[in-house]
Amino acid sequence: MSRIHVERHRTERIGWLRAAVLGANDGIVSTASLIVGVAAANVGRAEMLLAGVAGLVAGAMSMAAGEYVSVSSQADTERADVARERAELSAQPDFEKRELADIYVARGLTRDLAIQVAAQLTAHDALGAHSRDELGVSEVASARPVQAGVTSAATFAVGAALPLITSLIAPAPQLVFVVAGTSLVFLTALGALSAWTGGAPILRASARVAFWGALAMGLTAVAGRLVGTAV
């Protein structure tokens, strides 16, 4: 009895994975930077926590709105292109079939085979073939605004909660260093997890995320210290 071979490709995860990584990374970096910057200005723990919680709520809503609007714009463009292609298929079916064959020739098929493939795919699902092979719109990579918005908001909140919780339990004299250090650990772990999930090099992804997080927290700490001194 033959075994059924089931393939699972990582491109199926690209929609939610991008939104999840972006949300969690932004949550950790922005909230940790905010806490470090406020703490560097020598304010009380209560004020610092208030700023962190406000940053968590505002950031999560901003991520949700931003991702939803951005991906909705992409979805609108995809729908407009598909509608235009549907009209062209209705008005010029022979031309569209030749155009599809030209695409397959460019990909390596002989002209005769490309014409046969184009004819069969057109007979089966002309709009689907043109959407996929001419426009690059497919079920796997199509824009999903609600999924992107919810995923970004949820992962931002989770990411932001990590430095916020750390600031609650860190000793006051070492708070800046503890929050910054643990946030870098969180960022490195996030980079490794996202790389492993997507099948990318783990070390490079971890180093990239940690570098930009350290830079953001360092610049915010300097700004907080300067403003705190001036005030």
N, C-alpha and C positions, 0 to 999 in steps of 0.2 A: 504494500500500500504506500503510495507516494505521499510525502509530507508537503503540506501547503507552506510555501515560502511567503512570509509576510514582511514587507519592508516598512520601516518607520524612518522617515527623513526629518532631519532637524529643521528644515525650512517650514514645516508645519507649525513650529513654535514661534516663528519670527515675529508675528504680530503682537502677541501678549508678552513675549520675552523682552522685546525692545521697550515696551511701556513699563514693564515691571522693573527692569534694571534702571531705566531713567528715573522712575519714581523713587525707588529705594536709595539710589545714589544721591539724588537731589535732596531727599529727606535727611540723610545723614550729614551731607556736606553743609547744607544751608543752616540746619538747626545747630550743629556743632559749631559752625563758624559764628553764628549769632550768639550762642552761649559764651564762647571764648572771647568774642569781641566785647560783650557786655561785662563779663567778668574782669577783663583787662582794664575796664574803665573804673574798677574799684567800687562797684555798686553792691547792694546787699543781695543775699541769696533769693529773697522773695521777688525782688525786681527782675533778677536774672531768670527765674522760673517763669514769671509772667511773660517775659519776652519770648522764652522758649515755647510755651504753650500757644501763644498768639502766632508765633512763626509756624508751628505745626498745623494749626487750623487753617491759617491763611494760605500756607504753601500747598496743603492738600487740595483745597478748593481751587487754587490757581492751576495746579497740575491737571485736575479734572477738566476744568474749563478749557485750558490751553490745548490739551490733547484732544478733547472732543471737537473743538472748533477746527484744529489743524487736520485731523483725520477726516472730519466731515467735508472739508474742502477737497481733500483728495478723493473721497467717495463721490462727491458731486462731479468732479472732473472725469472720473471713470465712467459714471453714468452718462454724461454728456457725450463722451467718445463712443460708448457702446450704442447710444441712440443714433449718432451720426453714421456709424457703421451699418446699423440696421437699415437706415434710409438708403445708403449707397448700395447695399445688397439688393434692395427692392428695385432701385432705379437702374443699376448696371450689374446684373448678376454675372455676365460673362467676363467683364473687366475685372471684377472682384475675384473671380476664380483664377484668372491669369495672374493677378497680383499675389494670390496665395501660393500659386505654383512658383513664382519668382522667389518668394521667401524660402521655399524648400530647396530650390536650386542653390541659393546663396548658402544654405546650410550643408550642402554636399551631395544632394540627390541629383541623379541625371534628370534631364529635362522630361523625358518620357515618364519616368517614375514619379517625378514631382507633379506632373499633370494628372496622373492616375490618383495619387494621394489627395491632391486638391479636390478632384471630382468626388471621391468617396467621402471625404470629410465634409464637403459642401452638402452632399446628399443627406448625410447623417445629422449634422448640426452646423450650418454655415456660420451663424452668428457666433457660436461657441468657438469655432476654429479661428475666425478672424479676431475675436476678442483675445484669445490666448496667444496666437502666433504673430499677429500684426500689432496689437495694442499692448500686449504683455499683461493683460488683466486675467487673473485666474482665481479660482476659489481659495487657494492656499494663501495667496498674497493680497487678496482684496482688502480694502480698508474697512475696519469695523470700529466706528467712532465710540459707541457705548462701551465696548470691551476695553478700548484703549483708555478712555476716561476713567472708568471704574478701577481698572488695574493700576493706573498711575496714582490715583488718589489713595487707594488702599496701601500700596507699597510705600508711598511717600510717608504716610502716617506711621507705618511700622518702622521705617528707617529713621524718622525724626524722633520716635519714642526712645530709641537706643541711647543717644547722647543725653536726652532729657532725663531718663532714669539714672544714668551715670552721674549727672550733675546733682541729683538728689542725695546720693550716698557718698560722693567724693568728699574728702576732707577739704575744708575751705581754703587752707593755705596752698594746697596742691591741685585745686580744682581745674585750673586751666590746663595743666600738664596731663592730669588724669583723663579729662574729657577729650583732649586732642589725641592722646595716645590710644585710648580705647576706640575712638572713632576711626583712627587709621587702621586698627585691627579689623573693625567692622567692614571698612571699605575694601581692605585686602581680601577678606573672606567673601564679600559680595562679588568682587572681580573674579575670584577663583570659581565661585559657584556659577556665575553667568557664563564664564568661558567653558566650564565643564558641561553645562546644559546645552550650549550651542556648539560644542565640539571644537572650540578655538583654543589656541595656546594659553595655558593657565597663567604662567609666569608673566607673560607680557601684559595680559589683561589686568592682573592684580597690581603690577607696578604702575600701569597707566592710571588706574583709578586712585591708588594711594598718592601718587605724585600730585594730581590736581586737587585732591582733598587737602593735602598738606599745604599746598600753595594758597588755597582759599582761606584756610584757618589762620595761616601765618599773616596774610595781608589784613584780615579782619581784626586780628589781635593788635596789629600795629595801629590800625585806624582807631580801635577802641581805646588804646592807651593814649594816643594823641588827643582825641576828643575829651577823654576823661581828665587829662592834665590841663587842657585849655579851659574846661568848664570848672 
